Amino acid sequence: MSEIITVRVEKLLKDKIRQHNINISETVRIALEDEVRRIENSELVNAISAMKLVLEKIPDAEIMTTIHGSRDLR
């Protein structure tokens, strides 16, 4: 299901959009998708950085023991 978004722009910009036959819906949709993707990627990088700080505190020997233990469960 789609939703309607309304945006107010200056008359000069609207005239230029018409002059250049810009597909407003497609252009805005692509720009919004790109912005959402950029924000989500940034959030993912931040989450990974936070996880890295936590994982750095776990001794390597404990990680190895956990890995070997999970292999034995298979």
KASUL-V173890 format. One record per residue. NEAR is the number of other ideal C-beta (glycine too) atoms within 12 Angstrom. Layout:
{{NEAR} {NEAR}}
This chain:
{{3} {6} {7} {8} {12} {8} {15} {8} {16} {10} {10} {10} {15} {15} {12} {14} {19} {14} {10} {12} {10} {18} {13} {20} {15} {12} {17} {19} {16} {15} {18} {17} {14} {14} {14} {14} {14} {14} {14} {14} {14} {14} {14} {14} {14} {14} {14} {14} {14} {13} {14} {13} {12} {11} {15} {12} {11} {16} {11} {12} {10} {13} {15} {13} {14} {16} {15} {13} {12} {11} {10} {9} {8} {7}}
